[in-house]
Amino acid sequence: MTKFEKYIKNLAIHEEKKNKFFLNSRNKILVNAGIGLNWIGDYVANPKIKYRKTSISVDKVLFTGTNPKWNKILIDQCQKNVNNFKELIKNDNNIKKKLLGEASFGNELILMRGPDREGFYRIIDGMHRFVGAVLKDKRTVSAYIPVNEQDHLPVCEAHVIYDLIRGFQRHAKDQQGKRELYYSLKLLARTYENVIGLLKKRFNFKYVADQEVQKIIKKVIMENKK
């Protein structure tokens, strides 16, 4: 290890210690959802989204994406449908054996969203446990489902906004860049509940002393009121 690599290692430890105090349980999930490229943070990071515990028939649950190999089975072959999956493992012992070796069989609750208009639920977290339950021929699973999902948007990390602003400042500070930053912030404000608040409090002139950026931010904030 070079001296610089050792410096980087120690810096990483320092940054982690320094920032861990800003991360409560929901924010930790949001950060890790970004690393894992999954939707868990979308559903649990906003404390305004409430959940209740319930029992759901496995036949009313649709498979969601996991890893490419499982997706070929659960999504491509079974079309996300549990009954198709049951038929598949009844007729293909190799697939059944493979999944028995890879699934989980714990009793932890599964996190779901739904139901949709047809009464189906989709798994946010717990696909391996759900597949394990189906393999064990369970008729129902215990789950947490949102009760007011339609009333609130998810929240995003502040760095999502910062990355856009920083990119504009460093490499795209021209007329095209202004348009692109404006529309990017507009999209975020439309799809995440905390963006306008962050623009007002975390990205005001006190923190981002850039007149061109502030002009764009003010425009987004004003138009969001309409």
Secondary structure, DSSP 8 states (H G I E B T S, - for coil): --HHHHHHHHHHHHHHHHHGGG--HHHHHHHHHHHHT-SHHHHHSSTTS-EEEEEEEGGGEE-----HHHHIIIIIITTTBHHHHHHHHHH-HHHHHHHHHHS------EEEE---TTS-EEEEE-HHHHHHHHHTT-SEEEEEEESSGGG------HHHHHHHHHHHHHH--SHHHHHHHHHHHHHHHHH-TTHHHHHHHTSSTTT---HHHHHHHHHHHHHHT-
